[in-house]
Amino acid sequence: MKVGVIGSGAMGTGIAQVAAMASCVVVVYDNNLSALDKSKASLDATFAKLEGKGKLPDAKAVMARLSFTNSLSGLADCALVIEAIVEHLEVKKQLFASLEAQVGEGCILATNTSSLSVTAIAAACVKPERVLGLHFFNPPPLMALVEVVPAIQTSPEVAKLANQIMMDWGKTPVIAKDTPGFIVNRVARPFYGEALRIYEEGIADIATIDWAMTTFGGYRMGPFTLMDYIGHDVNYVVTETVFTSFFFDPRYKPSFSQKRLLEAGWLGRKSGKGFYDYSSPEPQKTAIEDAALGLEIVDRINAMLINEAVDALYLKVATAADLELAMTKGVNYPQGLLALADSWGVARVLTVLDELYRKYGEDRYRASALLRRAASEGATILN
């Protein structure tokens, strides 16, 4: 199978690596020649390193399956083209309109968008039925999850084939409805948003919130450490996109604290400063290790996360199984949020949310209809 990858940045290079290691012939396109050279050198070094560790039998053979071009016509005979360029709707639409004229009628066109409308991108094409989303997670070679997102125009056959291709590449695909943020970037928003709200209210400082979520919540990274790791140029923009796309639903409201970091150019680890200062090898993180406070923080953030996952299930964004897979494979949560709801007991989750609603009087804390129904019936979410 011949695969085209548009964009030679970190995501495009990573996707190209995945495809090449799955025995595909791969063409990487970028209009920036220096970016292409950098991508080629990176892949060459990566394959050599993997071979040195005994994880790849022949680095040169894999590299030989890759070619690089700055002309869209170089993608002409691809069976699948995956776009991984700037997260800007109009730019993507223009690209897809141009791309369609360069490839064969049977070529599947996929976007790696993390939060934009796949339907809007597909509408730029004469044959929108062959367009869908394939959202890889960073870094693509290491992250198992891929969100397969059919647009409303996507043919069932294209969605089924794309899903199978991802499995053939050794990935874990989940099917998501084309709604803002799909599964992961929608359901995970409270992990960041509610942590920021707790900080801005002065309930706890940054280090304490991170400590609580790792110590009592079992998460690999606290929300502020993770936002710094992702980069505020990415994380904040996704939050703002989801908020706007959901018609300014207060559940997804961005934070001024994070916006100011973005405006200052304090993007996190990549810039040397974000919520933490990375000018030294290990940023200073002095937490107030108060167990009662820590548990209160975890309860509040987890209740919001569970509510988001339950509402996604209620609104048929994805199946229960795919929702659980997405949050464990996509963002490495300690367990699926629907399973967490059942282990907590839905009545307990509802109590936390209703108390927050009474305290603040904000629609941000409204409980999902499915959660409220399950609590009234004494039912669980998964069974």
matplotlib code that plots the C-alpha trace (Angstrom):
import matplotlib.pyplot as plt

x = [0.0, 1.3, 0.6, 1.1, 1.7, 1.3, 3.3, 6.8, 6.6, 6.6, 3.2, 3.7, 7.1, 5.7, 2.9, 5.3, 7.4, 4.4, 3.3, 6.8, 7.3, 4.0, 5.6, 3.9, 5.6, 5.4, 5.7, 6.1, 5.1, 6.0, 6.3, 9.3, 12.4, 14.4, 11.5, 11.6, 15.4, 14.9, 12.2, 14.4, 17.3, 15.2, 13.7, 17.1, 18.4, 15.4, 15.5, 19.3, 18.7, 15.9, 18.1, 21.0, 18.6, 17.5, 13.9, 14.3, 16.0, 17.0, 16.9, 18.0, 15.2, 12.6, 14.2, 14.1, 10.3, 10.3, 10.5, 10.1, 8.6, 7.6, 5.0, 1.5, 1.7, 4.1, 1.1, -0.7, -0.7, -1.3, -4.1, -4.3, -3.2, -3.0, -2.8, -0.9, -0.5, -1.4, -4.7, -6.5, -9.8, -9.5, -6.0, -7.0, -10.0, -7.8, -5.3, -8.0, -9.5, -6.1, -5.1, -8.2, -7.2, -3.9, -4.9, -6.9, -10.6, -10.1, -7.7, -8.8, -8.2, -7.7, -7.1, -5.2, -7.1, -7.5, -10.6, -11.8, -14.9, -14.1, -17.4, -16.3, -13.0, -14.8, -17.2, -14.2, -14.0, -15.9, -16.0, -16.5, -17.5, -13.8, -12.8, -12.5, -10.5, -7.6, -6.5, -3.1, -1.7, 1.8, 4.2, 2.5, 5.0, 4.5, 0.8, -1.5, -4.7, -6.1, -9.5, -11.3, -13.8, -16.2, -17.7, -21.4, -20.5, -18.0, -19.1, -19.3, -16.9, -14.2, -14.6, -14.5, -11.4, -9.6, -10.3, -8.8, -5.7, -5.1, -5.4, -3.0, -0.5, -0.7, -2.8, -5.9, -8.6, -11.8, -14.8, -15.8, -18.7, -17.6, -18.3, -15.8, -12.8, -14.0, -13.5, -10.2, -10.0, -13.6, -13.7, -10.2, -11.1, -12.1, -8.7, -7.2, -10.2, -11.3, -7.7, -7.2, -10.5, -9.4, -6.1, -7.7, -10.1, -7.1, -8.2, -4.8, -1.6, -0.3, 2.1, -0.5, -3.1, -0.5, 0.5, -3.1, -3.9, -0.8, -0.8, -4.6, -5.9, -3.3, -2.6, 0.9, 1.2, -0.7, -2.7, -0.2, 2.7, 0.8, -0.2, 3.4, 4.4, 1.8, 2.5, 0.1, 0.2, -1.5, -3.5, -5.0, -5.9, -7.7, -9.6, -10.6, -11.6, -13.8, -15.4, -16.2, -17.4, -19.8, -21.4, -19.6, -20.8, -19.3, -18.2, -15.3, -14.5, -10.8, -8.7, -7.2, -4.2, -3.4, -4.1, -1.7, 1.1, 0.4, 0.5, 3.8, 5.3, 5.7, 4.6, 5.9, 8.8, 9.4, 10.1, 11.7, 8.9, 5.1, 3.3, 6.8, 10.2, 12.4, 15.6, 17.0, 17.0, 14.0, 11.4, 10.7, 7.4, 6.6, 3.2, 1.1, 0.7, -2.7, -4.6, -8.0, -7.4, -5.9, -8.9, -11.2, -9.3, -9.4, -13.1, -13.9, -11.8, -12.8, -16.5, -16.2, -14.3, -16.8, -19.7, -18.1, -17.5, -21.0, -22.5, -20.4, -21.9, -25.4, -25.0, -23.6, -20.2, -18.7, -19.5, -18.8, -15.9, -14.4, -14.7, -12.9, -10.2, -9.7, -9.1, -6.7, -4.8, -5.0, -4.1, -3.1, -5.7, -5.4, -8.8, -11.7, -13.9, -17.1, -15.6, -14.5, -18.1, -19.3, -16.5, -17.4, -21.1, -23.0, -24.9, -21.6, -20.6, -24.0, -23.7, -20.3, -21.7, -24.9, -23.0, -20.8, -23.9, -25.5, -22.3, -21.6, -25.0, -23.2, -24.4, -20.7, -21.6, -24.8, -25.0, -25.5, -29.1, -27.7, -25.8, -28.9, -31.1, -28.6, -28.5, -32.3, -32.6, -29.7, -28.0, -24.5, -23.1, -21.3, -23.7]
y = [0.0, 3.5, 6.2, 9.9, 12.1, 15.8, 17.8, 16.9, 18.2, 16.0, 14.5, 14.0, 12.5, 10.2, 9.0, 8.4, 6.3, 4.2, 3.6, 2.7, 0.3, -1.3, -2.2, 0.6, 2.7, 6.2, 9.7, 12.7, 16.0, 19.5, 22.8, 23.6, 21.8, 22.4, 20.8, 17.8, 17.4, 17.6, 14.9, 12.7, 13.0, 12.3, 9.2, 7.9, 8.4, 6.8, 3.7, 3.3, 3.6, 1.0, -1.3, -0.8, -1.8, -4.9, -3.6, -3.3, -5.9, -3.6, 0.2, 0.8, -1.4, 0.6, 3.9, 2.8, 2.7, 6.4, 9.3, 13.1, 15.7, 19.3, 18.7, 17.5, 15.6, 13.3, 11.8, 10.9, 7.1, 6.9, 4.8, 6.8, 10.3, 11.6, 15.4, 16.6, 20.4, 23.5, 23.3, 25.9, 25.0, 27.2, 26.1, 22.5, 23.0, 24.7, 21.8, 19.1, 20.9, 21.0, 17.5, 15.9, 17.0, 15.2, 11.8, 8.9, 8.5, 5.6, 7.4, 7.9, 11.4, 11.7, 14.6, 14.3, 17.2, 17.0, 19.1, 20.7, 19.6, 16.7, 17.4, 20.9, 19.7, 17.0, 19.6, 21.2, 18.1, 17.0, 13.5, 14.1, 10.5, 9.5, 11.9, 11.1, 11.9, 9.8, 11.4, 10.1, 11.0, 12.4, 10.7, 8.5, 5.6, 5.2, 6.1, 3.2, 5.1, 6.5, 8.1, 7.2, 10.0, 9.6, 12.9, 12.8, 12.4, 9.6, 6.3, 3.3, 1.4, 4.1, 4.2, 0.4, 0.2, 3.0, 1.3, -2.0, -0.2, 1.2, -2.2, -3.6, -0.8, -2.2, 0.7, 0.7, 2.5, 3.8, 5.3, 8.8, 10.9, 14.1, 16.4, 19.0, 17.3, 13.8, 11.6, 12.4, 16.2, 16.5, 14.1, 15.3, 19.0, 19.0, 17.5, 20.8, 23.2, 22.2, 22.1, 25.7, 26.7, 25.3, 27.2, 30.5, 30.3, 30.0, 26.6, 25.1, 26.0, 24.4, 22.0, 20.8, 20.1, 18.1, 16.2, 15.4, 14.1, 11.8, 10.7, 10.1, 10.1, 7.7, 9.8, 9.7, 13.5, 16.2, 18.6, 21.5, 19.3, 17.7, 21.1, 22.2, 19.0, 19.3, 23.0, 25.9, 26.7, 23.3, 22.7, 26.2, 26.4, 23.0, 24.2, 27.4, 25.5, 23.1, 25.9, 27.9, 24.9, 23.9, 27.3, 28.6, 25.9, 26.8, 23.3, 24.0, 27.5, 28.4, 29.9, 33.4, 32.0, 29.7, 32.3, 34.7, 32.1, 31.6, 35.4, 35.7, 32.9, 30.7, 27.6, 25.0, 22.7, 23.6, 27.3, 26.6, 28.2, 27.6, 26.9, 25.7, 27.1, 24.6, 26.6, 24.1, 20.3, 19.7, 22.4, 23.3, 21.7, 22.3, 20.9, 21.3, 17.6, 17.8, 14.5, 16.0, 18.8, 16.3, 14.1, 17.1, 18.1, 14.6, 14.2, 17.5, 16.9, 13.2, 14.0, 16.4, 13.9, 11.1, 13.4, 14.3, 10.7, 9.7, 12.6, 11.5, 8.0, 9.5, 11.6, 8.6, 10.2, 6.7, 3.3, 2.6, 0.3, 2.9, 5.6, 3.5, 2.5, 6.2, 7.5, 4.7, 4.3, 8.0, 9.8, 6.9, 7.4, 4.9, 3.4, 4.1, 6.9, 4.8, 2.1, 4.8, 6.0, 2.5, 1.9, 5.3, 4.7, 7.1, 8.5, 9.7, 11.3, 13.0, 14.3, 16.0, 17.6, 18.8, 20.3, 22.2, 23.3, 24.6, 26.3, 28.2, 28.2, 27.6, 25.4, 24.3, 21.8, 20.4, 16.6, 14.4, 13.2, 9.6, 10.0, 11.4, 8.6, 5.9, 7.3, 7.4, 3.8, 2.6, 1.4, 1.3, 2.9, -0.1, -2.9]
z = [0.0, -0.9, 1.7, 1.5, 4.5, 4.2, 6.7, 7.9, 11.4, 14.5, 13.8, 10.1, 10.6, 13.3, 11.1, 8.2, 10.6, 11.6, 8.0, 6.8, 9.7, 8.8, 5.4, 3.5, 0.7, 2.0, 0.4, 2.7, 1.3, 2.6, 0.7, 3.0, 1.7, 4.9, 6.9, 4.6, 5.1, 8.8, 8.7, 6.6, 8.9, 11.9, 10.4, 9.3, 12.8, 14.4, 12.3, 12.8, 16.6, 16.5, 14.6, 17.1, 19.9, 18.0, 17.5, 13.7, 11.5, 8.6, 9.0, 5.4, 4.0, 6.0, 5.0, 1.3, 1.5, 2.2, -0.3, 0.1, -2.2, -2.3, -5.0, -4.4, -7.7, -5.9, -4.1, -7.3, -6.9, -3.2, -1.8, 1.4, 2.2, 5.7, 6.3, 9.4, 9.0, 11.0, 12.9, 10.9, 9.2, 6.1, 5.4, 5.6, 3.4, 0.7, 0.9, 0.5, -2.5, -4.1, -3.1, -4.6, -8.1, -7.7, -6.5, -8.0, -7.4, -5.0, -2.7, 0.9, 2.2, 6.0, 8.3, 11.5, 13.1, 16.8, 17.2, 13.9, 12.0, 9.7, 7.9, 7.1, 5.7, 3.6, 2.2, 0.4, -1.8, -4.8, -3.4, 0.4, 0.9, 0.8, 3.5, 7.2, 10.3, 11.5, 14.7, 15.9, 19.3, 19.9, 19.4, 16.8, 17.0, 20.7, 21.2, 20.4, 20.0, 16.7, 16.6, 13.4, 12.7, 9.8, 8.6, 8.0, 4.3, 4.7, 3.2, 5.6, 3.4, 3.7, 7.5, 7.7, 5.5, 7.4, 10.7, 9.3, 8.0, 11.5, 13.0, 10.3, 11.4, 15.0, 16.3, 18.5, 16.6, 18.2, 16.3, 17.2, 16.1, 14.4, 17.3, 18.7, 20.3, 19.3, 22.3, 24.0, 23.6, 24.6, 27.6, 28.9, 29.1, 32.8, 33.7, 32.7, 33.1, 36.6, 37.8, 36.5, 38.1, 41.5, 41.2, 40.1, 43.1, 45.4, 46.8, 46.1, 44.3, 41.1, 42.8, 45.3, 42.6, 40.6, 43.8, 44.6, 41.1, 41.0, 44.6, 45.2, 41.6, 40.2, 37.1, 35.6, 35.4, 37.2, 35.0, 35.1, 34.4, 31.5, 30.1, 30.2, 28.5, 25.7, 25.3, 25.8, 22.1, 21.6, 24.8, 25.2, 21.5, 21.6, 24.7, 22.9, 19.8, 21.7, 23.7, 20.6, 18.7, 21.5, 21.2, 24.3, 26.7, 30.1, 30.7, 28.3, 29.2, 28.8, 31.5, 31.6, 33.5, 30.6, 28.0, 29.6, 29.5, 25.7, 25.2, 27.1, 25.0, 28.1, 26.3, 28.9, 28.5, 24.8, 25.8, 29.2, 31.2, 31.7, 34.9, 36.1, 35.4, 33.4, 33.5, 35.9, 35.3, 37.6, 38.1, 41.8, 42.9, 46.5, 47.3, 50.4, 51.2, 53.0, 52.4, 53.0, 50.5, 48.1, 48.1, 47.7, 44.6, 43.1, 43.8, 42.1, 39.0, 38.7, 39.0, 36.2, 34.0, 34.7, 33.9, 30.6, 29.7, 30.7, 28.7, 25.6, 26.0, 26.4, 23.2, 21.3, 20.6, 20.9, 22.4, 26.0, 25.0, 22.7, 25.4, 27.9, 25.3, 24.3, 27.8, 28.8, 25.5, 24.4, 27.6, 29.9, 32.5, 35.3, 34.4, 32.1, 33.4, 33.0, 35.1, 37.6, 37.8, 38.7, 41.2, 42.9, 42.6, 40.3, 43.3, 44.8, 41.5, 41.3, 44.8, 44.1, 40.9, 42.6, 45.5, 43.0, 41.1, 44.3, 45.4, 42.1, 40.4, 37.0, 34.2, 34.0, 36.8, 35.3, 35.6, 32.5, 32.1, 31.9, 35.2, 36.9, 35.5, 36.5, 40.1, 40.4, 39.2, 41.3, 38.1, 36.9, 33.7, 32.1, 33.1]

ax = plt.figure().add_subplot(projection="3d")
ax.plot(x, y, z, "-o")
ax.set_aspect("equal")
plt.show()
